[in-house]
């Protein structure tokens, strides 16, 4: 669909901004006093994304399965950033 020279980088900015909004929602939910697991947080994010259908040059970017994976990814990032890590990380 896009050759290397015609990839619409500027068209990605609204997509990235919206992903940031959903990540912020994930942070808010995972920072609350209640314990939430990744699956439940991903479900909350997926429901929030229900009416979101980003497009570039008339091409839909997220099918149902991709949207589900996106919600799962954002839930994992939010939880990893907000919850205490019980495993010691070694570099």
ZISUL-V102420 format. One record per backbone hydrogen bond with DSSP energy under -0.5 kcal/mol. NH is the residue of the N-H (numbers start at 1). CO is the residue of the C=O. If there is no record, write none. Layout:
nh:NH co:CO
nh:NH co:CO
This chain:
nh:6 co:3
nh:7 co:3
nh:7 co:4
nh:9 co:7
nh:11 co:8
nh:12 co:8
nh:12 co:9
nh:13 co:10
nh:15 co:11
nh:16 co:12
nh:17 co:13
nh:18 co:14
nh:19 co:15
nh:20 co:16
nh:21 co:17
nh:22 co:18
nh:23 co:19
nh:24 co:20
nh:25 co:21
nh:26 co:22
nh:27 co:23
nh:28 co:24
nh:29 co:25
nh:30 co:26
nh:31 co:27
nh:32 co:28
nh:32 co:29
nh:41 co:37
nh:42 co:38
nh:43 co:39
nh:44 co:40
nh:45 co:41
nh:46 co:42
nh:47 co:43
nh:48 co:44
nh:49 co:45
nh:50 co:47
nh:52 co:49
nh:53 co:51
nh:56 co:59
nh:59 co:56
nh:60 co:58
nh:61 co:54
nh:62 co:54
nh:63 co:61
nh:67 co:63
nh:68 co:64
nh:69 co:65
nh:70 co:66
nh:71 co:67
nh:72 co:68
nh:73 co:69
nh:74 co:70
nh:75 co:71
nh:76 co:72
nh:77 co:73
nh:78 co:74
nh:79 co:75
nh:80 co:76
nh:81 co:77
nh:82 co:78
nh:83 co:79
nh:86 co:84
